[in-house]
Amino acid sequence: MSGAPGPAMPQVHQATAVAIGERALLIEGPPGSGKSSLALALIDRGATLVGDDGLLLEVQAGRLLARPHPRIAGLLEVRNLGLLPFPHRAQAVVALIVCLDPAAPRYIEAAERVERAGVSLPLVRLWPDTPMLALRATLALERYGAQDSYGLA
């Protein structure tokens, strides 16, 4: 039997995601870099957890959807306290990738472009060791996040 290929299977991706309004911020970085801590700080500022430390990425209508891994949906690792339950969204459209990087440049003129699951997205590198990280991530989403990511979340 031949025919058009079916939809691609979701890809497991080592990252954390939160939704701010209708757009998701995908947080990447090496283990121990503070992905979950940034997510917690953003949740404290009004964001909603999508998934922590393991997401399913899927392309729908040319947009990248982040979904929580079913085994850890609604759980966020809070350092020194363990896995704690949080309200979460079943999916959100990724508008920006933030990479926690101690070698992040001091200034940027524009966001980098990277591909995840075949979708081109803006990426901003942020220095992880600052109490202003959640504010910087929010400002990065406002300034560099894809504006066409609405409508599927």
C-alpha positions as CSV (number, residue, x, y, z in Angstrom):
1,M,0.0,0.0,0.0
2,S,1.4,3.4,-0.9
3,G,0.3,6.9,-0.2
4,A,1.2,10.1,1.5
5,P,3.3,9.7,4.6
6,G,1.5,10.1,7.9
7,P,2.2,12.8,10.4
8,A,5.7,12.6,11.9
9,M,6.0,11.1,15.3
10,P,6.7,13.6,18.2
11,Q,10.4,13.9,19.0
12,V,11.6,13.7,22.6
13,H,13.7,16.8,23.3
14,Q,15.7,17.5,26.5
15,A,14.4,21.0,27.5
16,T,11.9,22.8,29.6
17,A,9.0,24.9,28.3
18,V,6.6,27.5,29.8
19,A,3.8,29.4,28.1
20,I,3.6,33.1,28.5
21,G,0.3,34.2,27.1
22,E,-0.2,32.1,23.9
23,R,3.5,31.7,23.1
24,A,5.9,29.1,24.5
25,L,9.4,29.7,25.6
26,L,11.6,26.7,25.1
27,I,14.5,26.7,27.6
28,E,17.6,24.8,26.6
29,G,21.0,24.3,28.3
30,P,23.3,21.7,29.7
31,P,22.3,19.7,32.8
32,G,22.4,21.8,35.9
33,S,22.3,25.1,34.0
34,G,19.1,26.3,35.6
35,K,16.4,25.4,33.1
36,S,13.9,24.3,35.8
37,S,14.8,27.2,38.0
38,L,14.2,29.7,35.2
39,A,10.8,28.0,34.5
40,L,9.9,28.3,38.2
41,A,10.8,32.0,38.2
42,L,8.7,32.5,35.1
43,I,5.8,30.7,36.7
44,D,6.2,33.0,39.6
45,R,5.8,35.9,37.1
46,G,2.6,34.4,35.6
47,A,3.8,31.8,33.1
48,T,2.3,28.3,32.9
49,L,4.3,25.1,32.8
50,V,4.2,23.1,29.6
51,G,6.9,20.5,30.5
52,D,10.1,20.1,32.4
53,D,13.2,18.2,31.6
54,G,11.8,16.3,28.6
55,L,9.3,17.5,26.1
56,L,7.6,16.1,23.0
57,L,8.1,18.3,20.0
58,E,5.7,18.0,17.1
59,V,5.1,20.1,13.9
60,Q,1.5,21.1,13.2
61,A,0.6,23.6,10.4
62,G,4.3,24.6,10.1
63,R,4.5,25.5,13.8
64,L,6.5,23.7,16.5
65,L,4.3,22.4,19.4
66,A,5.8,21.6,22.7
67,R,3.9,19.1,24.9
68,P,4.8,17.6,28.3
69,H,6.2,14.1,28.3
70,P,3.3,12.0,29.6
71,R,5.3,10.4,32.4
72,I,6.2,13.8,33.9
73,A,3.3,16.0,32.8
74,G,2.6,18.7,35.5
75,L,5.8,18.1,37.4
76,L,8.6,20.6,37.8
77,E,11.9,19.8,39.5
78,V,12.4,22.3,42.3
79,R,16.0,22.1,43.5
80,N,16.2,20.9,47.2
81,L,12.5,20.0,47.2
82,G,12.1,17.4,44.4
83,L,9.4,17.0,41.8
84,L,6.4,19.2,42.6
85,P,3.0,19.3,40.9
86,F,2.1,22.5,39.0
87,P,-0.8,23.4,36.7
88,H,0.3,22.9,33.1
89,R,-0.8,23.2,29.5
90,A,-1.2,20.2,27.3
91,Q,0.6,22.0,24.5
92,A,1.9,25.4,23.4
93,V,3.3,26.8,20.2
94,V,7.1,27.6,20.5
95,A,7.9,31.2,19.7
96,L,11.4,31.5,21.1
97,I,14.2,29.3,22.3
98,V,16.3,30.6,25.2
99,C,19.6,28.8,25.6
100,L,21.3,29.2,29.0
101,D,24.9,29.8,28.1
102,P,27.7,31.2,30.4
103,A,29.4,32.4,27.2
104,A,26.3,34.3,26.0
105,P,27.3,37.6,24.2
106,R,26.8,40.8,26.1
107,Y,24.8,42.4,23.3
108,I,23.0,41.0,20.2
109,E,21.7,42.7,17.1
110,A,19.2,39.9,16.3
111,A,18.3,36.5,17.4
112,E,20.1,33.5,16.0
113,R,18.0,31.1,13.8
114,V,18.0,27.4,14.6
115,E,15.9,24.4,13.5
116,R,14.0,22.1,15.8
117,A,12.1,19.3,14.2
118,G,12.5,21.0,10.9
119,V,11.0,24.3,12.0
120,S,13.2,27.5,12.0
121,L,12.9,29.4,15.2
122,P,14.7,32.4,16.9
123,L,17.2,31.6,19.6
124,V,18.6,33.9,22.2
125,R,21.5,33.0,24.5
126,L,21.2,34.2,28.1
127,W,23.9,34.2,30.8
128,P,22.3,31.9,33.5
129,D,23.9,33.3,36.6
130,T,21.8,36.4,37.3
131,P,18.8,37.2,39.5
132,M,17.3,39.0,36.5
133,L,17.2,35.9,34.3
134,A,13.3,35.6,34.3
135,L,13.0,39.3,33.3
136,R,15.6,38.9,30.6
137,A,13.8,35.8,29.2
138,T,10.5,37.6,29.2
139,L,12.0,40.6,27.4
140,A,13.7,38.3,24.9
141,L,10.3,36.7,24.1
142,E,8.7,40.1,23.7
143,R,11.5,41.4,21.4
144,Y,12.6,38.3,19.5
145,G,9.8,35.8,19.8
146,A,8.0,34.7,16.6
147,Q,4.8,36.7,16.3
148,D,3.1,34.1,14.0
149,S,3.0,31.4,16.7
150,Y,-0.5,32.2,17.8
151,G,-3.6,30.2,17.2
152,L,-2.7,26.5,17.9
153,A,-2.1,26.5,21.6
